[in-house]
Amino acid sequence: MSESGLKRSLGLFDVVSLVVGTIVGADIYIAASFGAGFLGPSSVFAWIIAGFMAIIIAMCFAECSSLVPRVGGPYSYAREAFGDLTGFLAGWSLLISAWSAIAVFPLAFVSYLLYFYPAMSGWEQTVIKFLFVLFLTFVNYRGVKGAGKLNDVLTVLKIAPIFILTLIGIAFFILNPSNLVSHFTPVSPLGFGGLGSALVLIFWAYVGFELVTVPSDEIIDAKRTIPRAILMGMGIVTLFYVLTNFVIIGTVPWKELAASSAPLALAGYAVMGSIGAIFLTLGALFSISGSDEAGILSSARIPYAMAGDGLLPQAFSKVHPKYGTPYVSLIVQNSVTLVAAIFGTISQLIVISVFTLLFCYLLTCVSVFPLRKKFEGGIKLPWIVPALGILICIYMMTQCNLNQIVTGVVLIALGIPIFWRYATGEEIEAVKRDMVMGRGMFSRWVMYPEKALAHFLVHLYSILRKIYVLFFSRS
């Protein structure tokens, strides 16, 4: 038993399974074609790089979790490190990212459904999106037990088709090596100028690891188990994604792949004919439904919890008297995401989701340093890990185009007046004290922007200098 009274029952295998199961889902059905449009066959390398980036950031989450083992994740880490306002913005950006991601799945569902009904009109697509969201809202509205059972079934159905495609595809390459060579020649027809844009979209397939840094009080030997499980789990996910995309690119011409909204259906047809295309399309429909159902289930609890803390309107904290579900949060969330699914595009929504999530990740990586000073123990990773995490987040955010950056910043900034409107007097006074004292990440920018910028640039220069010395001074 831990000091908190929770039983330490999660071993290495349990946490590795949690990492893999949380991340692998419908994303691969959607994101498989993105890299081809920017990089051609060399997009396989982007999947490797994105996996490495995700591992670095996930390790920062692991250290924060070991230092602040409580419910709330990024919200708790940033709040402990920099105060209430920064913590709220971490939670707020996580909420925006989650809602943007949920809106992707109705669009993806229609994209794969078009394989069976290519003549579907615009208004018919809108009706399908509406019915898709309505059904999943109804399932979650009726209770978490039914939603959980549906998710269990869909979880099995979403991974099996991709695994089978990968095995058959490798056998196909052994029997037809010339096909593989022709599809990978030339390897980089478009150069690497689109690497940053490809990474932003591909990175979306790796997100979810922030949900697996469970409280360390429930993990056996957490200081060793958490980082090992993340490394092993993320390694398995990266290998799985790279092999899958290797098969897809090796069976479908990259130009054809880049223009497709249902890439795995094309790969299934190339390897197994019409049966393969139908099999992968059905797998995609099940996987997309499962991922959206799980996303709706978990994301609706974010505004529910924030309302319970008094940081959002109290209506979000209402629980259905019969079903015990946060029904107001569910209805508002799914109404917003339905509108986004009708008027937005898959790539637009993914970029907004990734940008706002990277902001949340950035706050977590930065929080590592003050949390180390504030709390004893923890994993104590080498300083280069959170430093690289910070640089990765900044790099990825700057790879979005200007309109996307402005949209993301505006959406995140909307959280500031919401915080001031609903925060308690004690929380507001605490933020004001931080502003006067110059403490807290965002209070510095509000009160002393020129000093905060100078302070940030000094730290960034120090990090870059240490990285240069570490990697290049001996060469």
Buried (B, 14 or more C-beta within 10 A) or exposed (E): EBEEEBEBEBBBEBBBBBBBBBBBBBBBBBBBBBBBBBBBBBBBBBBBBBBEBBBBBBBBBBBBBBBBBBEBBBBBBBBBBBBBBBBBBBBBBBBBBBBBBBBBBBBBBBBBBBBEEEEBEEEEBBEBBBEBBEEBBEBBBBBBEBBEEBBEEBBEBBBBBBBBBBEBBBEBBEEBEEBBEEBBEEEEEBEEEBBBBBBBBBBBBBBBBBBBBBBBBBBBEBBEBBBBBBBBBBBBBBEBBBBBBBBBBBBBBBEEBBEBBBBBBBBBBBBBEEEBBBBBBBBBBBBBBBBBBBBBBEBBBBBBBBBBBEBBBEEBBBEBEEBEBBBBBBEBBBEBBBEBBBEBEBBBBBBBBBBBBBBBBBBBBBBBBBBBEEBEEBBEBEBBBBBBBBBBBBBBBEBBEEEBBEBBBEBBEEBBEBBEEBBEEEBBEBBEEBBEEEBBBBBBBBBBEEEBEEEBEEBBEEBEEEBEEEEEEEE
